[in-house]
């Protein structure tokens, strides 16, 4: 049974590979990319792979309220919160503002998206 799946952080790495794999397996995938410059290359890759009908690519920056509002209009069965960021280095050297941003992107914004999507299902 085919599912409609939204994947955040699908512009590269694991999110991109998972989106392509699920689209190849017949699922309808919306691949959310963090920046606009990731959209066209992923669309071109989907076309080259023959999965452009199963893989829709949209800019989805979790820090952009417009993008979140747009994502809440998508008709999906599954939300795959894959977007995230990291900060390397000794804890005592990492500015607190970067740690706050990290928590925002990795915890609070995915939670906000989830809380917006779940009641729609």
N, C-alpha and C positions, 0 to 999 in steps of 0.2 A: 504494500500500500504506500503510495507516494505521499510525501509530506511537503508542506510549505515551510521553509526554514530560513530564519534570519540569523546571519552570522556577523557579529561585530569583530572588528580587527581582522578583516579578511583581505587586506591589501598586500600582505606578505606572510611568510612563515606558515605556522600551523593552521591559522585561520584560512589562508588562501588555499592551502593543500586540501583541507577538509571540505571547503566549499566546492572546489573542483571535483573532488572524489564523490561527494554526495550528488552533485549535478550529473556526473557520469552514471551514477546508480539510479537515475530517473527522478530524483527529487527536484522540486522547484526551489531554488536557493536564491535568496537576496544576500549578496556579499557586500557588507558595509565596509567601506574603506575610510581611513582616518583623514586623508588629504585628497583633494581633487586630482592631483597628478597621478594617483594610483588607479583612477577609474578607467581611463581609456586603455592603458596597457592590459588590464585584466579583461576588459571587454574584448579586446583583440585576441587575447589568448583563448578566451571562451569560444570565439568564432573559429579560430584555428583548430580547436579541439572538437568542433561540431556540437558544442553544448550551449550555444548562445540562447537557445529557447528555454533551457533549464537554469541558466545562471544570469541573473539580473544584478548588475553592479551599480551601487548607489554610494555617494559620499555620506558617511555617517560618523561625524565627530561627536563623541559623547559629551564634549564640553560645550557644544553649540546647541542652545535651546531650540533653534529652528530645526536642526537635524533630528533631535529627539521627537519633536512634534510631528515631523514628517514620518519617522519610523513608526509612530503610534497609529498611522493610517494604513500600514501594511497589513494585509490579510495573511497571517501566519499561524502555523500549528505549533512551531517550536522556536524558541529563542535560545541561541547559543551565544552566551556572553563570553567572548574570547578576547576582546580588546583589553589591553593593559599596558603598563609601563613599569620600568624598574629604575632604580638608582643605585649605582655601585659605589663602594668606597667605605672607609671606616665610618661608623655611625657618628662619632664625635665630629666628623668633618662635613657631614651632609647638612646643608642649611634646612632649618625646620620648614620653611616655605616649600621646599621641594618634597619633603616627606608628606606635608599636607596635600600637595598636588597629587602625589602618588596615591594616597588614600582616596582622594576624590575620584581619580580615574579608575582605580582598581576595586573600590568598594562602593562608594556612594552613588556614582553615576550608573553603574550596572544595576544596582538596586532600584534606582529611580526608573530606569527603563523597564525592568522586570515588573515593578509595581504598576507601571502604566499599561503594560501588555497583558498581564494575567487577567484583569477584569474583562478584557475584550474577548477572551477565548470562551 
